[in-house]
Amino acid sequence: MDKGKLGVLVFISVASACLYGQPAFQPVWVVHQSPDESGVYYAGPEVSAPRLVSVMPAAYPGYDYGKNRQGMTVLAMVIGADGVPSQIQLLHSHGDQFDQAAIAAVQQSVFEPGKLAGKPVPVWIDVRVVFRENRAQALPEVIIAERDLPPPAESFFENKHHRPADYTPPVLIHTVDADFADPFVRDPIVQVAAVTVTVGTDGLPKAVQMRRGLGFGLDKKAVAAVWHDRFIPATKKGKPIQDLVDVKVEFANL
């Protein structure tokens, strides 16, 4: 998924007030959403997702009436602070004619930009356009397949005496979906793959290993998605360390 490099998330440790006359150092993890290297954000706890306020339907190609042309096109794009889509990328194709119709519909639709602290900012989103056999209106829909997650509470890094914990495990703070759900299945079956990730001291995956796979080509998708995840690294006595963590990846409609 070519969406630019995720910005570095900040974590620092600062001194707290003295406790019972003794200085205590309390880890305060300040995790703020940062833009990627091109200045674009992901939706998350501090950044609201853009939304469609005026939708232009995609036009069906005027051929192959007798064939089942049911399917979907999925596009990644940046919705700028001015609400204008740019950097449109094809994530899932339904054929060139359908894909071009989907792109044209997105470009003619109107978006409200995402916001950070009330200020419009550019945000990555995905947009799905579903084409149905009965040629019902194919309307662009915003989906959030890559997003920042809220960090744990400060107490997560403390022991029962409210001092720094001797050890804390890695924490997932940015996740990427492995696949897009099938819009034509009414009652999807959800199955879960388990992946073990080696998380470095910088919070980036260093190794990814399938722990419990599903087969059907889904294991490669799960591993590829997890490589894009980001973490708060594990800590030992307040210092980041490399460690392992298990990540679950859901697949619908198997």
N, C-alpha and C positions, 0 to 999 in steps of 0.2 A: 504494500500500500504506500504509494509515493505521495506523502502529504507533508514533506519537510521534516526537519529534525525537531524533536520536542525540546522546549527550553528547560534549563536546569532548574530544579525546584530547591528552594533554600532551606537548609536546616542548620540551626546554630544552638550552642549551649551557653547559657549565661548564669551568673552567680545570683543566688536568691538571698533573701534576708537571713540573718543568723537564727539558728534554731537551738534553744536552750543554751545560748551563749557560744555555740560552736558554728562556724561558717559551714553552710551546706550548699552544694552545687546541684542545682535542679536543672535537668535537661528540658529546655523549652524548644519544641520543634515548631518553627514558624514555616508553614508550608503555604506558599502563595502560588497561584496559577501564573505561569510565565508563558510568553509567546514563543513560537518556534523561531528559527534563525531569520525567517522572513517577516516576523512581527505579527503572526497570526495565532490566535488562541484556539483551544478546544473548549467545548461546552463542559461545564463542571460546577462545583459548589459555589464558585465566585463569578462565573461567566454564564450568563443565560444563553440559551440556544436561539438562533434566528428563527423566525416563523413566517410562514406564508400568509399574506394579507389579501392578495389578489392572485388567483390561480388561472393560468391559461392551459386548457386541455391540449394534450399532444394529438396530432393528426395521425390517423391510421393510414398506412400506405395503401394506395388504390389498386392492389393486385392480390392474387392468391386468396380470393374469396372462399374457395372451397376447401382450403387447408386450415388446419388448426394452427393459428399464429399466436396462441396464448403464451404469455411470458412476461418478463419484466426487464427493464433497463435500470441500472443503478449508477448514479453519478456522484463523485466527490467534487466539492467546490468550496471556494471561500466566499462568504457573504461579507462584503466590505462594510465599513462604518456608515457608508452611504446607502446600504441595502442592495447594492448591485452585485450579482454573481460574477466571479472570475475564476481563473485557474481551474476550469472544468476538466475533470478526469473521468474516464470510463472505468468503472469497477466491475460491472456485470453487463455483458452484451446480450441483446435479443435480436441481433442482426442490424446491419448498417442503416437500413431505412428507418427502423424503429428507433435506433439510438439517435439518429439525427433529429427525428421528430421530438424525442424527449428533450434533447439539448435546446431545440428551438422553443419548446414550451417553457422551459426553465428561464431562458433568457427574456421571455416576454412576461413572465410572472413578476409580482412585486413582493419583496421581502421586508420585514422589519428586522433590523440588525440585532445581533446579540449585544449584551451590555456587561460591562465590568464597573461596579460601583456607580451604576446609573449612567455611565458614559458609553456610547456606541463604540464597539471595537470589531475588527475583522475576526471571523470565527469559521473554522472548518465545519462543514456538515456534509452528510450524504443525502441524496434525494432519490427516491424510488418512483418510477412510473410503471404502472401495471397495465399491460395490454390484454384485454379479454376477448375470448372467441366471439362473444355476442356484440363486440365493438362498442361496449359501454364507454363512457367518458374516461379517458386515461389521464388522470389528474396527478401532477407532481405531489409527492408527500415527503416531508422532512423526516429522516430517520437519523438517530445518533448512534453510530456504530463504533465511534472512537471518542473517549471522554475521560476527563479527569475525575477522580473520586475524592471524597472528603478524607482528610487525614484522621487518625484516631485521636481520641481525647488525650489531653496532657497526662491524665492518670495512667494511660497505657504505659508510659515510660517510667512510672514510679512503682516502688514497692509499697507494702501496707503501711510503712512509716512515712510515706510521702517523700522518700528520698529516691535518687536514681536507681532504677532496677539494675541488678547485676547483668541481666540479659534481656533483650527484646528481639523478637523475630522480625524478618522482613515484612513490610506492609505494602500491599498493592495500592498505588495511587493514580495509575493511568492504565486503562484497559482498552483492548481492541477486540471487537467481535470477530469470530473466525469465519462466519458465513452469514448470509441473509436468509431469513425465514421465507418459506414458500407461501405466497399469499393465496394460493388456490386450495390449501388444505384447511378444512374447517376445524378439526380437532387434532392439532399437532401433537406428536409424541416427542417428548424431550429426553434425550440421552446425554450423558455427561462423560467427557474424557478427562482424565487426570494427568497432569504434566508436572514434573519436578524441575524447578528452575534454580540454577546457581546464580545468586544475586551478588554483584560486586559491591565494594564499598562506595561506589558512585551511584548505586541504585539501579544499574543497568544489568540485564541478563548477560551472563557470561557463558552459560551452557544450558541447554534445554533437552530434557529426556522424557520420552513418553512413559508414563507409569501405568496407566490403564487406558488402552486404546479402544476404538470402535470399529476400525477397519473401514471399508468402502471408500478409501481415499481421504477420509476425514482426519486421520491422524496427522498427515502432512499439513493440513489447513490449521489444525490446533497448534502445532509447533510453530508454524510461520506467524500466527497471530500473537503468540506469547512472546516472541522475540521483540515485539513492539511495546510490550508492557513496561511500566516504570514503577519503581518501588522506593520507599524509605528503607535504607539498608538495615540489616540486623545490627545491634549494638552489644558490646560487652564492656561493662564498667564505663559506660558513657561514650565509648569510641566505636565508630562504624567498623564492622567486620564483614567478610564474605561468608555467606551461609546459604543453605538450601531452604526452599519453600515450595509447597504443593499448590498448584493453581488448577481450578476446575474450569473447563471450557464446555459450554452447553451447545448442543445442536438440536434444532427442532425439525420435525417432519421426516424422521428416518423411516 
